[in-house]
């Protein structure tokens, strides 16, 4: 019998959000190290990390949005009291 798609793992949202946050940390680390690794100096050595940090902040905002969206999807509906929900 096929598994019910409504009965997903309870840890899946946390794992998904944690992976997005880990990706944001990785982007920030790369942004910090990149100018020194490739030998860039001057103005480019300043704005390249800033761009990477902005992308990392955007990733964190996406993770927070995703966490909130998944949290609201996991909550039971307030409208219906049974398994059948009419629209």
Secondary structure, 3 states (H helix, E strand, C coil): CCCCCCCCCCCHHHHHHHHHHHHHHHHHHHHHHHHHHHCCCCCHHHHHHHHHHHHHHHHHHHHHHHHHHHHHHHCCCCCCCCCCCCC
